[in-house]
Protein backbone atom coordinates (compact mmCIF):
# COMPACT_ATOMS: atom_id res chain seq x y z
CA UNK A 1 0.00 0.00 0.00
CA UNK A 2 2.83 2.31 0.86
CA UNK A 3 4.52 1.56 -2.50
CA UNK A 4 1.27 2.34 -4.35
CA UNK A 5 0.89 5.65 -2.50
CA UNK A 6 4.51 6.57 -3.21
CA UNK A 7 4.06 5.56 -6.88
CA UNK A 8 0.89 7.63 -7.15
CA UNK A 9 2.70 10.60 -5.63
CA UNK A 10 5.51 10.30 -8.16
CA UNK A 11 3.02 10.05 -11.06
CA UNK A 12 1.16 13.12 -9.79
CA UNK A 13 4.43 15.05 -9.32
CA UNK A 14 5.57 14.13 -12.83
CA UNK A 15 2.20 15.18 -14.18
CA UNK A 16 2.45 18.56 -12.46
CA UNK A 17 5.99 19.16 -13.71
CA UNK A 18 5.13 18.17 -17.26
CA UNK A 19 1.96 20.30 -17.36
CA UNK A 20 3.36 23.32 -15.50
CA UNK A 21 5.60 24.58 -18.32
CA UNK A 22 2.74 24.22 -20.77
CA UNK A 23 0.39 26.17 -18.53
CA UNK A 24 2.88 29.05 -18.22
CA UNK A 25 4.17 29.05 -21.81
CA UNK A 26 2.81 31.94 -23.87
CA UNK A 27 0.32 30.88 -26.47
CA UNK A 28 -0.21 32.59 -29.78
CA UNK A 29 -3.62 33.81 -30.75
CA UNK A 30 -3.48 32.36 -34.23
CA UNK A 31 -6.86 33.83 -35.10
CA UNK A 32 -5.48 37.30 -34.43
CA UNK A 33 -2.33 36.40 -36.36
CA UNK A 34 -4.46 35.30 -39.32
CA UNK A 35 -6.53 38.49 -39.21
CA UNK A 36 -3.42 40.68 -39.10
CA UNK A 37 -1.84 38.77 -42.00
CA UNK A 38 -5.02 39.26 -44.00
CA UNK A 39 -4.97 43.00 -43.26
CA UNK A 40 -1.29 43.06 -44.27
CA UNK A 41 -2.17 41.44 -47.60
CA UNK A 42 -4.85 44.08 -48.27
CA UNK A 43 -2.43 46.87 -47.29
CA UNK A 44 0.19 45.41 -49.64
CA UNK A 45 -2.38 45.31 -52.43
CA UNK A 46 -3.34 48.94 -51.75
CA UNK A 47 0.34 49.96 -51.78
CA UNK A 48 0.87 48.08 -55.04
CA UNK A 49 -2.10 49.88 -56.62
CA UNK A 50 -0.74 53.21 -55.38
CA UNK A 51 2.70 52.44 -56.86
CA UNK A 52 1.10 51.60 -60.20
CA UNK A 53 -0.88 54.85 -60.10
CA UNK A 54 2.23 56.88 -59.22
CA UNK A 55 4.13 55.29 -62.09
CA UNK A 56 1.30 56.15 -64.48
CA UNK A 57 1.23 59.76 -63.22
CA UNK A 58 5.03 59.97 -63.56
CA UNK A 59 4.79 58.86 -67.19
CA UNK A 60 2.02 61.40 -67.85
CA UNK A 61 4.15 64.16 -66.33
CA UNK A 62 7.24 63.15 -68.33
CA UNK A 63 5.17 63.00 -71.54
CA UNK A 64 3.87 66.49 -70.79
CA UNK A 65 7.37 67.88 -70.22
CA UNK A 66 8.70 66.17 -73.35
CA UNK A 67 5.85 67.23 -75.66
CA UNK A 68 3.67 69.94 -74.07
CA UNK A 69 1.89 70.73 -77.34
CA UNK A 70 0.21 67.33 -77.19
CA UNK A 71 0.03 66.54 -73.46
CA UNK A 72 -0.34 69.92 -71.70
CA UNK A 73 -4.09 70.01 -72.17
CA UNK A 74 -4.58 72.50 -69.33
CA UNK A 75 -1.99 74.90 -70.76
CA UNK A 76 -0.51 75.34 -67.30
CA UNK A 77 3.09 74.38 -68.09
CA UNK A 78 2.42 70.82 -66.89
CA UNK A 79 1.72 72.01 -63.32
CA UNK A 80 -1.46 69.93 -63.19
CA UNK A 81 0.41 66.78 -64.26
CA UNK A 82 3.19 67.55 -61.79
CA UNK A 83 0.67 68.05 -59.01
CA UNK A 84 -1.08 64.78 -59.89
CA UNK A 85 2.26 62.98 -59.79
CA UNK A 86 3.22 64.51 -56.43
CA UNK A 87 -0.18 63.60 -55.00
CA UNK A 88 0.24 60.04 -56.22
CA UNK A 89 3.69 59.86 -54.60
CA UNK A 90 2.24 61.19 -51.37
CA UNK A 91 -0.54 58.60 -51.51
CA UNK A 92 2.02 55.85 -52.13
CA UNK A 93 4.07 56.96 -49.14
CA UNK A 94 0.94 56.96 -46.99
CA UNK A 95 0.08 53.44 -48.18
CA UNK A 96 3.63 52.33 -47.40
CA UNK A 97 3.24 53.74 -43.87
CA UNK A 98 0.02 51.73 -43.54
CA UNK A 99 1.84 48.64 -44.76
CA UNK A 100 4.62 49.19 -42.24
CA UNK A 101 2.07 49.55 -39.44
CA UNK A 102 0.33 46.33 -40.51
CA UNK A 103 3.68 44.54 -40.60
CA UNK A 104 4.33 45.62 -37.01
CA UNK A 105 0.91 44.27 -36.02
CA UNK A 106 1.71 40.94 -37.68
CA UNK A 107 5.03 40.74 -35.83
CA UNK A 108 3.25 41.32 -32.55
CA UNK A 109 0.25 39.03 -33.02
CA UNK A 110 2.17 36.21 -34.74
CA UNK A 111 5.13 36.34 -32.37
CA UNK A 112 7.59 36.66 -35.22
CA UNK A 113 10.13 39.37 -35.94
CA UNK A 114 11.08 39.89 -39.56
CA UNK A 115 14.77 40.35 -40.25
CA UNK A 116 14.37 43.00 -42.93
CA UNK A 117 15.46 46.53 -42.05
CA UNK A 118 15.28 46.30 -38.28
CA UNK A 119 15.05 49.79 -36.84
CA UNK A 120 14.77 50.91 -33.28
CA UNK A 121 11.37 52.28 -32.38
CA UNK A 122 12.94 55.76 -32.24
CA UNK A 123 14.37 55.40 -35.76
CA UNK A 124 11.04 54.12 -37.07
CA UNK A 125 9.18 57.01 -35.43
CA UNK A 126 11.64 59.50 -36.93
CA UNK A 127 11.15 58.02 -40.40
CA UNK A 128 7.38 58.22 -40.03
CA UNK A 129 7.65 61.84 -38.92
CA UNK A 130 9.89 62.70 -41.87
CA UNK A 131 7.48 61.02 -44.27
CA UNK A 132 4.56 62.95 -42.77
CA UNK A 133 6.50 66.20 -43.12
CA UNK A 134 7.25 65.45 -46.77
CA UNK A 135 3.56 64.84 -47.44
CA UNK A 136 2.66 68.07 -45.64
CA UNK A 137 5.21 69.97 -47.70
CA UNK A 138 3.77 68.57 -50.93
CA UNK A 139 0.34 69.77 -49.78
CA UNK A 140 1.59 73.29 -49.13
CA UNK A 141 3.42 73.33 -52.46
CA UNK A 142 0.16 72.32 -54.09
CA UNK A 143 -1.41 75.57 -52.88
CA UNK A 144 1.36 77.47 -54.64
CA UNK A 145 0.65 75.45 -57.79
CA UNK A 146 -2.98 76.54 -57.59
CA UNK A 147 -1.87 80.19 -57.65
CA UNK A 148 -2.22 81.01 -53.96
CA UNK A 149 0.19 83.82 -52.94
CA UNK A 150 3.35 82.51 -51.24
CA UNK A 151 2.79 84.80 -48.24
CA UNK A 152 -0.63 83.26 -47.61
CA UNK A 153 0.70 79.72 -47.90
CA UNK A 154 3.57 80.64 -45.56
CA UNK A 155 1.13 81.99 -42.96
CA UNK A 156 -0.96 78.84 -43.21
CA UNK A 157 2.15 76.67 -42.89
CA UNK A 158 3.43 78.57 -39.84
CA UNK A 159 0.32 77.54 -37.92
CA UNK A 160 1.57 73.94 -37.99
CA UNK A 161 5.33 74.12 -38.43
CA UNK A 162 8.22 76.45 -37.62
CA UNK A 163 9.06 79.33 -39.97
CA UNK A 164 12.38 77.93 -41.18
CA UNK A 165 10.84 74.60 -42.14
CA UNK A 166 8.01 76.35 -44.01
CA UNK A 167 10.39 78.60 -45.92
CA UNK A 168 12.59 75.66 -46.88
CA UNK A 169 9.57 73.65 -47.99
CA UNK A 170 8.14 76.49 -50.06
CA UNK A 171 11.52 77.55 -51.48
CA UNK A 172 11.30 81.00 -49.89
CA UNK A 173 14.18 83.00 -48.42
Secondary structure, 3 states (H helix, E strand, C coil): CHHHHHHHHHHHHHHHHHHHHHHHCCCCCHHHHHHHHHHHHHHHHHHHHHHHHHHHHHHHHHHHHHCHHHHCCCCCCCHHHHHHHHHHHHHHHHHHHHHHHHHHHHHHHHCCCCCCCCCCHHHHHHHHHHHHHHHHHHHHHHHHHCCCCHHHHHHHHHCCCCHHHHHHHHCCC
